[in-house]
Amino acid sequence: APKWDSGPDAEWVSSPVARLRYTKRTGTWSLYWRDGNLEFHQYDLPPSPRVQYLLDEIDADPDAVFWG
């Protein structure tokens, strides 16, 4: 994450924007997004056996829920 202040003593800020959950029984990954209250909600995308599919969705962020 970017620094909030560019001074020499500035600290990096980290904030999760997504959560991926693996379900062993089905062998699939589910994607969750975080709201303004810091709670996670299941993203409107079916679970997938391919984690890269979900990572690509986070990167693309077509609904602007991950990167704003």
Contact map, one row per residue, 1 for C-alpha under 8 A:
11100000000111100000000000000000000000000000000000000000000000000000
11110000000110000000000000000000000000000000000000000000000000000000
11111100011110000000000000000000000000000000000000000000000000000000
01111100011110000000000000000000000000000000000000000000000000000000
00111110011000000000000000000000000000000000000000000000000000000000
00111111010000000000000000000000000000000000000000000000000000000000
00001111110000000000000000000000000000000000000000000000000000000000
00000111110000000000000000000000000000000000000000000000000000000000
00000011111000000000000000000000000000000000000000000000000000000000
00111111111100000000000000000000000000000000000000000000000000000000
00111000111110000000000000000000000000000000000000000000000000000000
11110000011111000000000000000000000000000000000000000000000000000000
11110000001111100000000000000000000000000000000000000000000000000000
10000000000111110000000000000000000000000000000000000000000000000000
10000000000011111000000000000000000000000000000000000000000000000000
00000000000001111110000000000000010000000000000000000000000000000000
00000000000000111110000000000000110000000000000000000000000000000110
00000000000000011111000000000011110000010000000000000000010000000100
00000000000000011111100000000011100000010000000000000000000000000000
00000000000000000111110000001111000000000000000000000000000000000000
00000000000000000011111000001110000000000000000000000000000000000000
00000000000000000001111100111100000000000000000000000000000000000000
00000000000000000000111111111100000000000000000000000000000000000000
00000000000000000000011111110000000000000000000000000000000000000000
00000000000000000000001111100000000000000000000000000000000000000000
00000000000000000000001111110000000000000000000000000000000000000000
00000000000000000000011111111000000000000000000010000000000000000000
00000000000000000000011101111100000000000000001111000000000000000000
00000000000000000001111000111110000000000000001111100100000000000000
00000000000000000001111000011111000000000110111100000100000000000000
00000000000000000111100000001111100000000110101000000100000000000000
00000000000000000111000000000111110000011110000000000000000000000000
00000000000000001110000000000011111000011110000000000000000000001100
00000000000000011100000000000001111111111000000000000000000000001100
00000000000000000000000000000000111111111000000000000000000000001000
00000000000000000000000000000000011111100000000000000000000000000000
00000000000000000000000000000000011111100000000000000000000000000000
00000000000000000000000000000000011111110000000000000000000000000000
00000000000000000000000000000000011111111000000000000000000000000000
00000000000000000110000000000001111001111100000000000000000000000000
00000000000000000000000000000001111000111110000000000000000000000000
00000000000000000000000000000111100000011111000000000000000000000000
00000000000000000000000000000111100000001111100000000000000000000000
00000000000000000000000000000000000000000111110000000000000000000000
00000000000000000000000000000110000000000011111000000000000000000000
00000000000000000000000000000100000000000001111100000000000000000000
00000000000000000000000000011110000000000000111110000000000000000000
00000000000000000000000000011100000000000000011111101100000000000000
00000000000000000000000000111000000000000000001111100000000000000000
00000000000000000000000000011000000000000000000111111100000000000000
00000000000000000000000000001000000000000000000111111110000000000000
00000000000000000000000000000000000000000000000001111111000000000000
00000000000000000000000000000000000000000000000101111111100000000000
00000000000000000000000000001110000000000000000101111111110000000000
00000000000000000000000000000000000000000000000000111111111000000000
00000000000000000000000000000000000000000000000000011111111100000000
00000000000000000000000000000000000000000000000000001111111111000000
00000000000000000100000000000000000000000000000000000111111110000100
00000000000000000000000000000000000000000000000000000011111110000000
00000000000000000000000000000000000000000000000000000001111111000000
00000000000000000000000000000000000000000000000000000000111111111110
00000000000000000000000000000000000000000000000000000000100111110000
00000000000000000000000000000000000000000000000000000000000011111000
00000000000000000000000000000000000000000000000000000000000011111111
00000000000000000000000000000000111000000000000000000000000010111111
00000000000000001100000000000000110000000000000000000000010010011111
00000000000000001000000000000000000000000000000000000000000010011111
00000000000000000000000000000000000000000000000000000000000000011111
